[in-house]
Amino acid sequence: MGKRKRTWPYIKAFNAHVRGTKPRSHIRLVEAEIRTLSRPLHTQLSLLHPGLSRTASITTRVLKHIYDDHGAHAPEIIKHLAAMVGSPSIVYENKPGRAGMYIFAIRVDTRTYCGVMDIERTRHGRCVLHVRTAFYASNPTAYLSGLNCVWLNVSRFVEPGGQRIPPS
């Protein structure tokens, strides 16, 4: 008997409440955990936001937005959310006036996927990371230029032979 493949809670929420719905239709609002942050990333963000929880979450409203507005790229974006949140290639501080505090970016093959994240303080004093939106960046250098890098996952930019890969 083989090992069972894990289904992330946000995928279960997507399949139960969003998949197959008509565009702009109302759905049940459910919050689901995406994944825990990697220890180095959590440590870095905890310096900026004391009391930050290690888990990140997403609502079915955000999943519905991705499903409705990103067409053919939506399944890939949703598929890569766990990796994007758990161990992104690079984390940028978003520009003032834009939605979200941070942009988590991950390179998969030749594509760059970005997730816009917000940190909210609960009434109990904890900080929680929420996904506001996610998208496929067709021109990542233009979109991400001018943003301040908050965290860089060095292991994602080094090939097994030791060659450095540029983060563009």
Summary of the structure (lengths in Angstrom):
residues: 168
radius of gyration: 16.2
end to end distance: 42.2
largest distance: 52.5
contacts: 469
relative contact order: 0.17
helix: 32%
strand: 32%
